[in-house]
Amino acid sequence: MNKRDFKDKVYGELAKITKSMANPHRLEIIELLAQGEFSVEQIAEQTHLSIANASQHLQVLKTAQLVDINRQGNFIYYRLANSNVFKTWKALRELGVERIATVEKLVKDFRKSKFDFESVSIDALVEKIGHGKVTIIDVRPEAEYKQGHIANAISIPMDQLAKRLKELPKRTEIVAYCRGPFCVFADEAVALLVKAGYKASRLEEGFPDWQLKALPMEVSMN
């Protein structure tokens, strides 16, 4: 094999990975799978795809070796192949926000038109935790919370928050988090909390970003 053939083959193989990710639905699926393992039915429900369509996207990601399967009896669950898959998605997300003006504008315009509140970084949240001045709520679906969450966070899925407001103290700041910066569960939660008289903000990033930093987390599979 000469040098040219070597480079063509190597870059060709790497291009298969970028090609497999070059679809908005598959990017959303990767973000979802960063929360834990899910069946194709659960993935279809969360991404608003048909089961057949979700399955096709999963097969593309599996062929590119970005996702693995976990068989449990008659059930099949999908998961990210390893943490490098999320790292790649995170790098793409950050590059898009930094370099593509349309992405940043979409995020800002969406939040400006619907929500008006502050957000906190992961580092700022760690500092607040150290001072004992914050209550953290995880507003993702409970199944995602059980597979992994910020240590001591309270699970209150967004669709339950309005009925469970009395469980939260009004004397401390509340920080809500969800899947990541493009997930709107936390935005909706903070809007509801502020309207009800709470001091609240959203975590700028999501649980997978917290996990990637090897910060304290818990699993509640029971």
C-alpha positions as CSV (number, residue, x, y, z in Angstrom):
1,M,0.0,0.0,0.0
2,N,1.4,3.4,-1.0
3,K,1.1,6.6,1.0
4,R,-1.8,7.9,-1.0
5,D,-3.8,4.7,-0.6
6,F,-3.1,4.6,3.1
7,K,-4.4,8.2,3.6
8,D,-7.5,7.6,1.4
9,K,-8.4,4.5,3.4
10,V,-7.8,6.0,6.8
11,Y,-9.7,9.2,6.0
12,G,-12.4,7.2,4.3
13,E,-13.0,5.2,7.5
14,L,-13.1,8.3,9.6
15,A,-15.6,9.9,7.2
16,K,-18.0,7.0,7.9
17,I,-18.3,8.3,11.5
18,T,-19.0,11.9,10.5
19,K,-21.4,10.7,7.8
20,S,-23.3,8.6,10.4
21,M,-23.7,11.7,12.6
22,A,-24.7,14.0,9.8
23,N,-28.4,13.9,10.5
24,P,-30.4,15.9,13.0
25,H,-32.4,13.0,14.3
26,R,-29.3,10.9,14.9
27,L,-27.7,13.8,16.8
28,E,-30.8,14.0,19.0
29,I,-30.6,10.2,19.5
30,I,-27.0,10.5,20.6
31,E,-27.9,13.2,23.1
32,L,-30.7,11.0,24.4
33,L,-28.5,7.9,24.7
34,A,-26.0,10.0,26.7
35,Q,-28.6,9.9,29.5
36,G,-28.5,6.0,29.6
37,E,-29.9,2.9,27.8
38,F,-33.2,3.0,26.0
39,S,-35.3,0.7,23.8
40,V,-36.2,1.7,20.3
41,E,-39.7,2.3,21.4
42,Q,-38.6,4.7,24.1
43,I,-36.2,6.5,21.7
44,A,-39.0,6.8,19.2
45,E,-41.3,8.3,21.8
46,Q,-38.7,10.8,23.1
47,T,-37.6,12.0,19.6
48,H,-41.1,12.0,18.0
49,L,-40.1,9.5,15.4
50,S,-41.9,6.4,14.2
51,I,-40.4,3.1,15.6
52,A,-39.4,2.1,12.1
53,N,-37.6,5.4,11.5
54,A,-35.9,5.4,14.9
55,S,-34.7,1.8,14.2
56,Q,-33.2,2.9,10.9
57,H,-31.3,5.7,12.5
58,L,-30.1,3.4,15.3
59,Q,-28.8,0.9,12.7
60,V,-26.8,3.6,11.0
61,L,-25.2,4.6,14.3
62,K,-24.6,0.9,15.2
63,T,-22.9,0.2,11.8
64,A,-20.6,3.1,12.5
65,Q,-19.9,1.6,15.9
66,L,-21.2,4.6,17.8
67,V,-23.9,2.6,19.7
68,D,-24.0,-0.8,21.2
69,I,-26.9,-3.0,22.2
70,N,-27.7,-4.6,25.5
71,R,-30.0,-7.7,25.4
72,Q,-32.1,-8.3,28.4
73,G,-34.3,-11.4,27.8
74,N,-36.6,-10.5,24.9
75,F,-35.7,-6.8,25.1
76,I,-33.0,-4.9,23.4
77,Y,-31.6,-1.6,24.7
78,Y,-29.3,0.8,22.9
79,R,-26.5,2.7,24.5
80,L,-23.5,4.9,23.4
81,A,-20.5,2.7,22.6
82,N,-18.3,4.7,25.0
83,S,-17.8,8.2,26.5
84,N,-15.9,9.3,23.4
85,V,-19.1,9.3,21.4
86,F,-20.6,11.9,23.8
87,K,-17.3,13.9,23.8
88,T,-17.5,14.1,20.0
89,W,-21.2,15.2,20.2
90,K,-20.3,17.8,22.8
91,A,-17.4,19.1,20.8
92,L,-19.6,19.4,17.7
93,R,-22.3,21.2,19.8
94,E,-19.8,23.7,21.2
95,L,-18.2,24.2,17.8
96,G,-21.6,24.9,16.3
97,V,-22.5,27.4,18.9
98,E,-19.2,29.1,18.6
99,R,-18.7,29.2,14.8
100,I,-22.2,29.0,13.3
101,A,-24.0,32.2,14.0
102,T,-27.4,30.7,13.2
103,V,-27.1,28.1,16.0
104,E,-26.3,30.7,18.6
105,K,-29.1,33.0,17.3
106,L,-31.7,30.2,17.4
107,V,-30.9,29.4,21.0
108,K,-30.9,33.0,22.1
109,D,-34.0,33.9,20.2
110,F,-35.9,30.9,21.4
111,R,-35.1,31.6,25.1
112,K,-35.7,35.3,24.7
113,S,-39.1,34.8,23.3
114,K,-40.2,32.3,25.9
115,F,-38.1,32.6,29.0
116,D,-36.3,35.3,30.9
117,F,-34.0,33.9,33.6
118,E,-30.4,33.3,34.6
119,S,-28.4,30.2,34.0
120,V,-25.4,28.8,35.9
121,S,-22.4,27.0,34.8
122,I,-21.3,23.6,36.2
123,D,-18.4,25.3,38.0
124,A,-20.8,27.8,39.6
125,L,-23.1,25.0,40.7
126,V,-20.3,23.1,42.3
127,E,-19.4,26.2,44.3
128,K,-23.1,26.7,45.3
129,I,-23.2,23.0,46.5
130,G,-20.1,23.6,48.5
131,H,-21.8,26.5,50.3
132,G,-24.9,24.5,50.9
133,K,-27.1,27.1,49.4
134,V,-28.9,25.3,46.6
135,T,-31.5,22.7,45.9
136,I,-31.0,20.8,42.7
137,I,-33.9,19.3,40.7
138,D,-33.6,16.9,37.8
139,V,-36.6,17.5,35.5
140,R,-35.8,14.8,33.0
141,P,-38.2,11.7,32.8
142,E,-37.7,9.5,35.9
143,A,-36.2,6.7,33.8
144,E,-33.3,8.9,32.9
145,Y,-32.9,10.1,36.5
146,K,-32.7,6.5,37.7
147,Q,-29.8,5.7,35.3
148,G,-27.7,8.5,36.6
149,H,-28.1,11.9,38.2
150,I,-26.2,14.7,40.0
151,A,-25.6,13.6,43.6
152,N,-28.5,14.6,45.9
153,A,-30.6,15.9,43.1
154,I,-34.3,15.5,43.5
155,S,-36.3,13.9,40.7
156,I,-39.2,16.0,39.7
157,P,-40.0,15.4,36.0
158,M,-41.3,18.5,34.2
159,D,-44.8,17.1,33.8
160,Q,-45.1,16.6,37.6
161,L,-43.5,19.9,38.8
162,A,-46.7,22.0,39.0
163,K,-48.2,19.5,41.4
164,R,-45.1,19.1,43.5
165,L,-44.0,22.7,44.1
166,K,-44.7,22.5,47.8
167,E,-41.9,19.9,48.1
168,L,-39.4,22.6,47.4
169,P,-38.0,25.1,49.9
170,K,-38.4,28.8,49.1
171,R,-35.5,30.0,51.2
172,T,-32.8,28.4,49.0
173,E,-32.0,28.8,45.3
174,I,-33.2,26.1,43.0
175,V,-31.2,24.9,40.0
176,A,-33.0,22.8,37.5
177,Y,-31.2,20.7,34.9
178,C,-32.1,18.3,32.1
179,R,-30.3,16.6,29.2
180,G,-28.2,19.5,27.9
181,P,-28.3,23.1,26.6
182,F,-30.7,22.3,23.8
183,C,-33.2,20.5,26.2
184,V,-36.1,22.8,27.2
185,F,-37.3,20.9,30.2
186,A,-35.1,23.0,32.5
187,D,-36.2,26.2,30.8
188,E,-39.9,25.3,31.4
189,A,-39.2,24.3,35.0
190,V,-37.4,27.6,35.8
191,A,-40.2,29.6,34.2
192,L,-42.8,27.8,36.4
193,L,-40.7,28.2,39.5
194,V,-40.0,31.9,39.1
195,K,-43.7,32.5,38.4
196,A,-44.5,30.7,41.7
197,G,-42.1,32.9,43.6
198,Y,-39.0,30.8,43.8
199,K,-35.5,31.9,43.1
200,A,-34.5,29.6,40.3
201,S,-32.0,29.1,37.5
202,R,-31.1,26.4,35.0
203,L,-27.9,24.6,34.6
204,E,-26.3,25.7,31.3
205,E,-25.3,22.2,30.4
206,G,-26.8,18.8,31.2
207,F,-26.2,15.7,33.2
208,P,-23.9,14.0,30.7
209,D,-21.6,17.1,30.8
210,W,-21.6,16.8,34.6
211,Q,-20.8,13.1,34.4
212,L,-18.0,13.8,31.9
213,K,-16.3,16.0,34.5
214,A,-16.3,13.0,36.9
215,L,-18.3,15.1,39.5
216,P,-20.4,13.4,42.2
217,M,-23.3,11.4,40.8
218,E,-25.7,8.7,41.8
219,V,-27.7,5.8,40.2
220,S,-31.1,4.8,41.4
221,M,-32.1,1.8,39.4
222,N,-34.6,0.4,42.0
